[in-house]
């Protein structure tokens, strides 16, 4: 969200993205700054196939 959040059409309008529609994965965390760095290779949540 940015300076134009009141006029943005984002997830606050259309809700969560279904897991089967996600085509990538996060590899770096940049916020909060004290946790900046590479993410674990294995997710901590169970994956569904």
mmCIF file as Biopython writes it, N, C-alpha, C and O atoms, coordinates in Angstrom:
data_model
#
loop_
_atom_site.group_PDB
_atom_site.id
_atom_site.type_symbol
_atom_site.label_atom_id
_atom_site.label_alt_id
_atom_site.label_comp_id
_atom_site.label_asym_id
_atom_site.label_entity_id
_atom_site.label_seq_id
_atom_site.pdbx_PDB_ins_code
_atom_site.Cartn_x
_atom_site.Cartn_y
_atom_site.Cartn_z
_atom_site.occupancy
_atom_site.B_iso_or_equiv
_atom_site.auth_seq_id
_atom_site.auth_asym_id
_atom_site.pdbx_PDB_model_num
ATOM 1   N N  . UNK A ? 1  ? 0.846   -1.167  0.000  1.0 0.0 1  A 1 
ATOM 2   C CA . UNK A ? 1  ? 0.000   0.000   0.000  1.0 0.0 1  A 1 
ATOM 3   C C  . UNK A ? 1  ? 0.893   1.230   0.000  1.0 0.0 1  A 1 
ATOM 4   O O  . UNK A ? 1  ? 1.963   1.246   0.607  1.0 0.0 1  A 1 
ATOM 5   N N  . UNK A ? 2  ? 0.438   2.232   -0.677 1.0 0.0 2  A 1 
ATOM 6   C CA . UNK A ? 2  ? 1.236   3.438   -0.772 1.0 0.0 2  A 1 
ATOM 7   C C  . UNK A ? 2  ? 0.412   4.671   -0.512 1.0 0.0 2  A 1 
ATOM 8   O O  . UNK A ? 2  ? -0.606  4.628   0.180  1.0 0.0 2  A 1 
ATOM 9   N N  . UNK A ? 3  ? 0.855   5.750   -1.063 1.0 0.0 3  A 1 
ATOM 10  C CA . UNK A ? 3  ? 0.183   7.024   -0.847 1.0 0.0 3  A 1 
ATOM 11  C C  . UNK A ? 3  ? -1.202  7.084   -1.476 1.0 0.0 3  A 1 
ATOM 12  O O  . UNK A ? 3  ? -2.013  7.932   -1.106 1.0 0.0 3  A 1 
ATOM 13  N N  . UNK A ? 4  ? -1.478  6.201   -2.412 1.0 0.0 4  A 1 
ATOM 14  C CA . UNK A ? 4  ? -2.748  6.224   -3.128 1.0 0.0 4  A 1 
ATOM 15  C C  . UNK A ? 4  ? -3.691  5.104   -2.665 1.0 0.0 4  A 1 
ATOM 16  O O  . UNK A ? 4  ? -4.570  4.686   -3.419 1.0 0.0 4  A 1 
ATOM 17  N N  . UNK A ? 5  ? -3.513  4.623   -1.439 1.0 0.0 5  A 1 
ATOM 18  C CA . UNK A ? 5  ? -4.258  3.450   -0.988 1.0 0.0 5  A 1 
ATOM 19  C C  . UNK A ? 5  ? -5.767  3.633   -1.014 1.0 0.0 5  A 1 
ATOM 20  O O  . UNK A ? 5  ? -6.488  2.649   -1.181 1.0 0.0 5  A 1 
ATOM 21  N N  . UNK A ? 6  ? -6.269  4.837   -0.857 1.0 0.0 6  A 1 
ATOM 22  C CA . UNK A ? 6  ? -7.724  5.038   -0.883 1.0 0.0 6  A 1 
ATOM 23  C C  . UNK A ? 6  ? -8.303  4.857   -2.278 1.0 0.0 6  A 1 
ATOM 24  O O  . UNK A ? 6  ? -9.500  4.611   -2.420 1.0 0.0 6  A 1 
ATOM 25  N N  . UNK A ? 7  ? -7.472  4.976   -3.312 1.0 0.0 7  A 1 
ATOM 26  C CA . UNK A ? 7  ? -7.929  4.824   -4.691 1.0 0.0 7  A 1 
ATOM 27  C C  . UNK A ? 7  ? -7.356  3.582   -5.362 1.0 0.0 7  A 1 
ATOM 28  O O  . UNK A ? 7  ? -7.479  3.435   -6.579 1.0 0.0 7  A 1 
ATOM 29  N N  . UNK A ? 8  ? -6.736  2.687   -4.603 1.0 0.0 8  A 1 
ATOM 30  C CA . UNK A ? 8  ? -6.119  1.488   -5.169 1.0 0.0 8  A 1 
ATOM 31  C C  . UNK A ? 8  ? -7.101  0.327   -5.166 1.0 0.0 8  A 1 
ATOM 32  O O  . UNK A ? 8  ? -7.905  0.174   -4.248 1.0 0.0 8  A 1 
ATOM 33  N N  . UNK A ? 9  ? -7.019  -0.480  -6.202 1.0 0.0 9  A 1 
ATOM 34  C CA . UNK A ? 9  ? -7.818  -1.700  -6.283 1.0 0.0 9  A 1 
ATOM 35  C C  . UNK A ? 9  ? -6.882  -2.849  -5.929 1.0 0.0 9  A 1 
ATOM 36  O O  . UNK A ? 9  ? -6.251  -3.441  -6.804 1.0 0.0 9  A 1 
ATOM 37  N N  . UNK A ? 10 ? -6.800  -3.160  -4.632 1.0 0.0 10 A 1 
ATOM 38  C CA . UNK A ? 10 ? -5.859  -4.171  -4.169 1.0 0.0 10 A 1 
ATOM 39  C C  . UNK A ? 10 ? -6.582  -5.238  -3.360 1.0 0.0 10 A 1 
ATOM 40  O O  . UNK A ? 10 ? -7.810  -5.312  -3.378 1.0 0.0 10 A 1 
ATOM 41  N N  . UNK A ? 11 ? -5.818  -6.065  -2.648 1.0 0.0 11 A 1 
ATOM 42  C CA . UNK A ? 11 ? -6.402  -7.205  -1.943 1.0 0.0 11 A 1 
ATOM 43  C C  . UNK A ? 11 ? -7.424  -6.812  -0.880 1.0 0.0 11 A 1 
ATOM 44  O O  . UNK A ? 11 ? -8.212  -7.652  -0.448 1.0 0.0 11 A 1 
ATOM 45  N N  . UNK A ? 12 ? -7.424  -5.576  -0.462 1.0 0.0 12 A 1 
ATOM 46  C CA . UNK A ? 12 ? -8.470  -5.148  0.472  1.0 0.0 12 A 1 
ATOM 47  C C  . UNK A ? 12 ? -9.828  -5.139  -0.217 1.0 0.0 12 A 1 
ATOM 48  O O  . UNK A ? 12 ? -10.860 -5.218  0.449  1.0 0.0 12 A 1 
ATOM 49  N N  . UNK A ? 13 ? -9.837  -5.043  -1.545 1.0 0.0 13 A 1 
ATOM 50  C CA . UNK A ? 13 ? -11.087 -5.047  -2.320 1.0 0.0 13 A 1 
ATOM 51  C C  . UNK A ? 13 ? -11.480 -6.444  -2.766 1.0 0.0 13 A 1 
ATOM 52  O O  . UNK A ? 13 ? -12.655 -6.806  -2.697 1.0 0.0 13 A 1 
ATOM 53  N N  . UNK A ? 14 ? -10.512 -7.237  -3.223 1.0 0.0 14 A 1 
ATOM 54  C CA . UNK A ? 14 ? -10.851 -8.534  -3.812 1.0 0.0 14 A 1 
ATOM 55  C C  . UNK A ? 14 ? -10.478 -9.728  -2.954 1.0 0.0 14 A 1 
ATOM 56  O O  . UNK A ? 14 ? -10.737 -10.857 -3.370 1.0 0.0 14 A 1 
ATOM 57  N N  . UNK A ? 15 ? -9.884  -9.545  -1.777 1.0 0.0 15 A 1 
ATOM 58  C CA . UNK A ? 15 ? -9.628  -10.647 -0.844 1.0 0.0 15 A 1 
ATOM 59  C C  . UNK A ? 15 ? -8.334  -11.401 -1.103 1.0 0.0 15 A 1 
ATOM 60  O O  . UNK A ? 15 ? -7.459  -10.944 -1.838 1.0 0.0 15 A 1 
ATOM 61  N N  . UNK A ? 16 ? -8.238  -12.564 -0.481 1.0 0.0 16 A 1 
ATOM 62  C CA . UNK A ? 16 ? -7.041  -13.394 -0.582 1.0 0.0 16 A 1 
ATOM 63  C C  . UNK A ? 16 ? -6.909  -14.018 -1.961 1.0 0.0 16 A 1 
ATOM 64  O O  . UNK A ? 16 ? -7.903  -14.239 -2.653 1.0 0.0 16 A 1 
ATOM 65  N N  . UNK A ? 17 ? -5.666  -14.301 -2.356 1.0 0.0 17 A 1 
ATOM 66  C CA . UNK A ? 17 ? -5.401  -15.019 -3.592 1.0 0.0 17 A 1 
ATOM 67  C C  . UNK A ? 17 ? -5.422  -16.505 -3.262 1.0 0.0 17 A 1 
ATOM 68  O O  . UNK A ? 17 ? -4.713  -16.933 -2.351 1.0 0.0 17 A 1 
ATOM 69  N N  . UNK A ? 18 ? -6.215  -17.305 -3.975 1.0 0.0 18 A 1 
ATOM 70  C CA . UNK A ? 18 ? -6.218  -18.752 -3.711 1.0 0.0 18 A 1 
ATOM 71  C C  . UNK A ? 18 ? -4.818  -19.335 -3.928 1.0 0.0 18 A 1 
ATOM 72  O O  . UNK A ? 18 ? -4.109  -18.920 -4.845 1.0 0.0 18 A 1 
ATOM 73  N N  . UNK A ? 19 ? -4.428  -20.282 -3.100 1.0 0.0 19 A 1 
ATOM 74  C CA . UNK A ? 19 ? -3.086  -20.862 -3.160 1.0 0.0 19 A 1 
ATOM 75  C C  . UNK A ? 19 ? -2.763  -21.433 -4.533 1.0 0.0 19 A 1 
ATOM 76  O O  . UNK A ? 19 ? -1.618  -21.346 -4.976 1.0 0.0 19 A 1 
ATOM 77  N N  . UNK A ? 20 ? -3.748  -22.017 -5.218 1.0 0.0 20 A 1 
ATOM 78  C CA . UNK A ? 20 ? -3.475  -22.612 -6.523 1.0 0.0 20 A 1 
ATOM 79  C C  . UNK A ? 20 ? -3.239  -21.561 -7.610 1.0 0.0 20 A 1 
ATOM 80  O O  . UNK A ? 20 ? -2.856  -21.918 -8.724 1.0 0.0 20 A 1 
ATOM 81  N N  . UNK A ? 21 ? -3.455  -20.291 -7.320 1.0 0.0 21 A 1 
ATOM 82  C CA . UNK A ? 21 ? -3.206  -19.205 -8.274 1.0 0.0 21 A 1 
ATOM 83  C C  . UNK A ? 21 ? -1.837  -18.548 -8.070 1.0 0.0 21 A 1 
ATOM 84  O O  . UNK A ? 21 ? -1.450  -17.679 -8.851 1.0 0.0 21 A 1 
ATOM 85  N N  . UNK A ? 22 ? -1.106  -18.952 -7.035 1.0 0.0 22 A 1 
ATOM 86  C CA . UNK A ? 22 ? 0.218   -18.392 -6.760 1.0 0.0 22 A 1 
ATOM 87  C C  . UNK A ? 22 ? 1.243   -19.131 -7.611 1.0 0.0 22 A 1 
ATOM 88  O O  . UNK A ? 22 ? 1.333   -20.357 -7.548 1.0 0.0 22 A 1 
ATOM 89  N N  . UNK A ? 23 ? 2.014   -18.397 -8.403 1.0 0.0 23 A 1 
ATOM 90  C CA . UNK A ? 23 ? 2.942   -19.048 -9.331 1.0 0.0 23 A 1 
ATOM 91  C C  . UNK A ? 23 ? 4.406   -18.810 -8.974 1.0 0.0 23 A 1 
ATOM 92  O O  . UNK A ? 23 ? 5.286   -19.288 -9.690 1.0 0.0 23 A 1 
ATOM 93  N N  . UNK A ? 24 ? 4.688   -18.106 -7.918 1.0 0.0 24 A 1 
ATOM 94  C CA . UNK A ? 24 ? 6.067   -17.828 -7.520 1.0 0.0 24 A 1 
ATOM 95  C C  . UNK A ? 24 ? 6.246   -18.045 -6.034 1.0 0.0 24 A 1 
ATOM 96  O O  . UNK A ? 24 ? 5.344   -18.532 -5.353 1.0 0.0 24 A 1 
ATOM 97  N N  . UNK A ? 25 ? 7.404   -17.685 -5.540 1.0 0.0 25 A 1 
ATOM 98  C CA . UNK A ? 25 ? 7.633   -17.775 -4.100 1.0 0.0 25 A 1 
ATOM 99  C C  . UNK A ? 25 ? 8.571   -16.658 -3.675 1.0 0.0 25 A 1 
ATOM 100 O O  . UNK A ? 25 ? 9.374   -16.166 -4.468 1.0 0.0 25 A 1 
ATOM 101 N N  . UNK A ? 26 ? 8.460   -16.271 -2.423 1.0 0.0 26 A 1 
ATOM 102 C CA . UNK A ? 26 ? 9.318   -15.212 -1.880 1.0 0.0 26 A 1 
ATOM 103 C C  . UNK A ? 26 ? 10.685  -15.800 -1.552 1.0 0.0 26 A 1 
ATOM 104 O O  . UNK A ? 26 ? 10.787  -16.921 -1.053 1.0 0.0 26 A 1 
ATOM 105 N N  . UNK A ? 27 ? 11.741  -15.026 -1.840 1.0 0.0 27 A 1 
ATOM 106 C CA . UNK A ? 27 ? 13.088  -15.489 -1.523 1.0 0.0 27 A 1 
ATOM 107 C C  . UNK A ? 27 ? 13.838  -14.522 -0.614 1.0 0.0 27 A 1 
ATOM 108 O O  . UNK A ? 27 ? 14.825  -14.905 0.014  1.0 0.0 27 A 1 
ATOM 109 N N  . UNK A ? 28 ? 13.377  -13.258 -0.536 1.0 0.0 28 A 1 
ATOM 110 C CA . UNK A ? 28 ? 14.033  -12.254 0.296  1.0 0.0 28 A 1 
ATOM 111 C C  . UNK A ? 28 ? 12.988  -11.477 1.076  1.0 0.0 28 A 1 
ATOM 112 O O  . UNK A ? 28 ? 11.949  -11.093 0.538  1.0 0.0 28 A 1 
ATOM 113 N N  . UNK A ? 29 ? 13.273  -11.254 2.338  1.0 0.0 29 A 1 
ATOM 114 C CA . UNK A ? 29 ? 12.413  -10.406 3.179  1.0 0.0 29 A 1 
ATOM 115 C C  . UNK A ? 29 ? 13.129  -9.084  3.368  1.0 0.0 29 A 1 
ATOM 116 O O  . UNK A ? 29 ? 14.306  -9.053  3.728  1.0 0.0 29 A 1 
ATOM 117 N N  . UNK A ? 30 ? 12.415  -7.985  3.124  1.0 0.0 30 A 1 
ATOM 118 C CA . UNK A ? 30 ? 13.039  -6.678  3.309  1.0 0.0 30 A 1 
ATOM 119 C C  . UNK A ? 30 ? 12.357  -5.851  4.381  1.0 0.0 30 A 1 
ATOM 120 O O  . UNK A ? 30 ? 12.818  -4.754  4.695  1.0 0.0 30 A 1 
ATOM 121 N N  . UNK A ? 31 ? 11.267  -6.352  4.951  1.0 0.0 31 A 1 
ATOM 122 C CA . UNK A ? 31 ? 10.568  -5.641  6.027  1.0 0.0 31 A 1 
ATOM 123 C C  . UNK A ? 31 ? 10.087  -6.627  7.047  1.0 0.0 31 A 1 
ATOM 124 O O  . UNK A ? 31 ? 9.507   -7.637  6.649  1.0 0.0 31 A 1 
ATOM 125 N N  . UNK A ? 32 ? 10.271  -6.430  8.295  1.0 0.0 32 A 1 
ATOM 126 C CA . UNK A ? 32 ? 10.933  -5.298  8.933  1.0 0.0 32 A 1 
ATOM 127 C C  . UNK A ? 32 ? 12.449  -5.355  8.730  1.0 0.0 32 A 1 
ATOM 128 O O  . UNK A ? 32 ? 13.026  -6.426  8.542  1.0 0.0 32 A 1 
ATOM 129 N N  . UNK A ? 33 ? 13.069  -4.191  8.771  1.0 0.0 33 A 1 
ATOM 130 C CA . UNK A ? 33 ? 14.500  -4.098  8.470  1.0 0.0 33 A 1 
ATOM 131 C C  . UNK A ? 33 ? 15.364  -4.990  9.365  1.0 0.0 33 A 1 
ATOM 132 O O  . UNK A ? 33 ? 16.411  -5.473  8.931  1.0 0.0 33 A 1 
ATOM 133 N N  . UNK A ? 34 ? 14.938  -5.209  10.593 1.0 0.0 34 A 1 
ATOM 134 C CA . UNK A ? 34 ? 15.764  -6.037  11.481 1.0 0.0 34 A 1 
ATOM 135 C C  . UNK A ? 34 ? 15.670  -7.529  11.133 1.0 0.0 34 A 1 
ATOM 136 O O  . UNK A ? 34 ? 16.383  -8.340  11.725 1.0 0.0 34 A 1 
ATOM 137 N N  . UNK A ? 35 ? 14.812  -7.899  10.194 1.0 0.0 35 A 1 
ATOM 138 C CA . UNK A ? 35 ? 14.721  -9.280  9.698  1.0 0.0 35 A 1 
ATOM 139 C C  . UNK A ? 35 ? 15.073  -9.373  8.215  1.0 0.0 35 A 1 
ATOM 140 O O  . UNK A ? 35 ? 14.726  -10.354 7.558  1.0 0.0 35 A 1 
ATOM 141 N N  . UNK A ? 36 ? 15.758  -8.363  7.684  1.0 0.0 36 A 1 
ATOM 142 C CA . UNK A ? 36 ? 16.138  -8.336  6.276  1.0 0.0 36 A 1 
ATOM 143 C C  . UNK A ? 36 ? 17.025  -9.523  5.956  1.0 0.0 36 A 1 
ATOM 144 O O  . UNK A ? 36 ? 17.934  -9.848  6.720  1.0 0.0 36 A 1 
ATOM 145 N N  . UNK A ? 37 ? 16.765  -10.173 4.827  1.0 0.0 37 A 1 
ATOM 146 C CA . UNK A ? 37 ? 17.638  -11.257 4.398  1.0 0.0 37 A 1 
ATOM 147 C C  . UNK A ? 37 ? 16.897  -12.337 3.644  1.0 0.0 37 A 1 
ATOM 148 O O  . UNK A ? 37 ? 15.699  -12.238 3.384  1.0 0.0 37 A 1 
ATOM 149 N N  . UNK A ? 38 ? 17.649  -13.381 3.299  1.0 0.0 38 A 1 
ATOM 150 C CA . UNK A ? 38 ? 17.100  -14.494 2.546  1.0 0.0 38 A 1 
ATOM 151 C C  . UNK A ? 38 ? 16.167  -15.325 3.418  1.0 0.0 38 A 1 
ATOM 152 O O  . UNK A ? 38 ? 16.430  -15.525 4.604  1.0 0.0 38 A 1 
ATOM 153 N N  . UNK A ? 39 ? 15.082  -15.804 2.829  1.0 0.0 39 A 1 
ATOM 154 C CA . UNK A ? 39 ? 14.133  -16.647 3.538  1.0 0.0 39 A 1 
ATOM 155 C C  . UNK A ? 39 ? 14.583  -18.100 3.482  1.0 0.0 39 A 1 
ATOM 156 O O  . UNK A ? 39 ? 15.401  -18.470 2.639  1.0 0.0 39 A 1 
ATOM 157 N N  . UNK A ? 40 ? 14.055  -18.915 4.372  1.0 0.0 40 A 1 
ATOM 158 C CA . UNK A ? 40 ? 14.366  -20.343 4.380  1.0 0.0 40 A 1 
ATOM 159 C C  . UNK A ? 40 ? 13.931  -20.988 3.072  1.0 0.0 40 A 1 
ATOM 160 O O  . UNK A ? 40 ? 12.950  -20.561 2.463  1.0 0.0 40 A 1 
ATOM 161 N N  . UNK A ? 41 ? 14.657  -22.015 2.640  1.0 0.0 41 A 1 
ATOM 162 C CA . UNK A ? 41 ? 14.279  -22.719 1.417  1.0 0.0 41 A 1 
ATOM 163 C C  . UNK A ? 41 ? 12.970  -23.468 1.593  1.0 0.0 41 A 1 
ATOM 164 O O  . UNK A ? 41 ? 12.136  -23.488 0.687  1.0 0.0 41 A 1 
ATOM 165 N N  . UNK A ? 42 ? 12.787  -24.082 2.746  1.0 0.0 42 A 1 
ATOM 166 C CA . UNK A ? 42 ? 11.570  -24.849 3.010  1.0 0.0 42 A 1 
ATOM 167 C C  . UNK A ? 42 ? 10.578  -23.992 3.777  1.0 0.0 42 A 1 
ATOM 168 O O  . UNK A ? 42 ? 10.942  -23.381 4.781  1.0 0.0 42 A 1 
ATOM 169 N N  . UNK A ? 43 ? 9.332   -23.936 3.324  1.0 0.0 43 A 1 
ATOM 170 C CA . UNK A ? 43 ? 8.334   -23.148 4.051  1.0 0.0 43 A 1 
ATOM 171 C C  . UNK A ? 43 ? 7.992   -23.800 5.380  1.0 0.0 43 A 1 
ATOM 172 O O  . UNK A ? 43 ? 8.127   -25.014 5.541  1.0 0.0 43 A 1 
ATOM 173 N N  . UNK A ? 44 ? 7.547   -22.984 6.335  1.0 0.0 44 A 1 
ATOM 174 C CA . UNK A ? 44 ? 7.180   -23.531 7.647  1.0 0.0 44 A 1 
ATOM 175 C C  . UNK A ? 44 ? 5.735   -24.004 7.677  1.0 0.0 44 A 1 
ATOM 176 O O  . UNK A ? 44 ? 5.285   -24.560 8.678  1.0 0.0 44 A 1 
ATOM 177 N N  . UNK A ? 45 ? 5.007   -23.786 6.589  1.0 0.0 45 A 1 
ATOM 178 C CA . UNK A ? 45 ? 3.622   -24.220 6.515  1.0 0.0 45 A 1 
ATOM 179 C C  . UNK A ? 45 ? 3.540   -25.449 5.601  1.0 0.0 45 A 1 
ATOM 180 O O  . UNK A ? 45 ? 4.378   -25.624 4.717  1.0 0.0 45 A 1 
ATOM 181 N N  . UNK A ? 46 ? 2.539   -26.287 5.813  1.0 0.0 46 A 1 
ATOM 182 C CA . UNK A ? 46 ? 2.410   -27.474 4.949  1.0 0.0 46 A 1 
ATOM 183 C C  . UNK A ? 46 ? 1.981   -27.069 3.546  1.0 0.0 46 A 1 
ATOM 184 O O  . UNK A ? 46 ? 1.117   -26.208 3.379  1.0 0.0 46 A 1 
ATOM 185 N N  . UNK A ? 47 ? 2.580   -27.685 2.549  1.0 0.0 47 A 1 
ATOM 186 C CA . UNK A ? 47 ? 2.200   -27.407 1.172  1.0 0.0 47 A 1 
ATOM 187 C C  . UNK A ? 47 ? 1.181   -28.436 0.710  1.0 0.0 47 A 1 
ATOM 188 O O  . UNK A ? 47 ? 1.237   -29.605 1.093  1.0 0.0 47 A 1 
ATOM 189 N N  . UNK A ? 48 ? 0.265   -27.990 -0.104 1.0 0.0 48 A 1 
ATOM 190 C CA . UNK A ? 48 ? -0.764  -28.893 -0.629 1.0 0.0 48 A 1 
ATOM 191 C C  . UNK A ? 48 ? -0.498  -29.112 -2.107 1.0 0.0 48 A 1 
ATOM 192 O O  . UNK A ? 48 ? -0.246  -28.153 -2.837 1.0 0.0 48 A 1 
ATOM 193 N N  . UNK A ? 49 ? -0.547  -30.320 -2.547 1.0 0.0 49 A 1 
ATOM 194 C CA . UNK A ? 49 ? -0.328  -30.639 -3.967 1.0 0.0 49 A 1 
ATOM 195 C C  . UNK A ? 49 ? -1.557  -31.273 -4.553 1.0 0.0 49 A 1 
ATOM 196 O O  . UNK A ? 49 ? -1.572  -31.614 -5.736 1.0 0.0 49 A 1 
#
